[in-house]
Amino acid sequence: MSVHALSLSSLLGFFLTISVLTHPSTSSTDSFVYGGCSQPKFTPGTPLESNVNSLLTSLVNSASLSNFNNFKISVPGSSQNDIVYGLFQCRGDLTNSDCRECVVRAVSQLGILCADASGGALQLEGCFVKYDNISFLGVEDKTVVLKKCGPSIGYDSDTLTRRDAVMDYLAAGGQVFRVGGSGKVQGMAQCVQDLSQSECQDCLTEAIQQLRSQCGSASWGDMFLGKCYARYSERGDFSKSDDGEDVDKTLAITVGLIAGVALIIVFLSFLRKLFETKGGK
Ligand SMILES: *[C@@H]1O[C@H](CO)[C@@H](O)[C@H](O)[C@H]1NC(C)=O
């Protein structure tokens, strides 16, 4: 009995180790960042539901043509109160097909997360989708939606200097999407394109300032406000180079192979122990 228990717990421990080792890299455009829904629910079969469905379809269709679009939907027969507003935006470096793929994913997740809700928002690594029956289009929103800071790197003046240089670069802005790096430190900033240029700059200034003050000496930081975000990382997450991705894939495959072989060994020794216990009786 004790042999069995030991083997089982070591197997369990092993599975945990594998899942930690093979934890997916956050650079995938499909990875979930945050999501939320508004409290009011619509009644199924009402014009509001038709408008929401029609809006989400419009977002998906539009995403293969551009990386941002917004809509105000009112299907025939629906009243002023049933109007639904919505938008999508992809990360500035995505191709149209990657953008569409991301928006399809976001809309389907939103349908599950915010089933029957009159409003919802979802941010994946590669795209942002939001809808509501309260108009929010063209409205600046600097509410902190998600703040995440990595572990502290302690006092490392070189990295901190580089981080500040990247933050300065992002803050200098003037564009809706910016990526920049210094050494290992990479940063990215983007605002939703329904904002004017000055609102965009204002939102980014706030996000970057928050990132600097909140994430202090963290190795990476994410600051998502209602209509813009700024992020930096030392992990190479924002690396678009094929080399970077290939290294990650090779590593994942190698880890997978080692894990597979190790699993077989553990399983065989488990079988052997099981056999010995039975044989010994
Ligand atoms: C949005 O929809 C909810 C649910 O039907 C409703 O209670 C609310 O009054 C609507 N808001 C507006 C601004 O129309």
The ligand as a Gaussian input file, in Angstrom:
#p B3LYP/6-31G(d) Opt

LIG

0 1
 C      -29.226000      48.491000     -21.020000
 O      -29.877000      47.231000     -20.960000
 C      -30.349000      46.886000     -19.661000
 C      -30.928000      45.472000     -19.749000
 O      -31.989000      45.381000     -20.638000
 C      -31.376000      47.926000     -19.202000
 O      -31.786000      47.616000     -17.893000
 C      -30.743000      49.321000     -19.230000
 O      -31.706000      50.299000     -18.907000
 C      -30.170000      49.610000     -20.609000
 N      -29.446000      50.871000     -20.588000
 C      -29.662000      51.822000     -21.489000
 C      -28.837000      53.052000     -21.345000
 O      -30.457000      51.709000     -22.402000

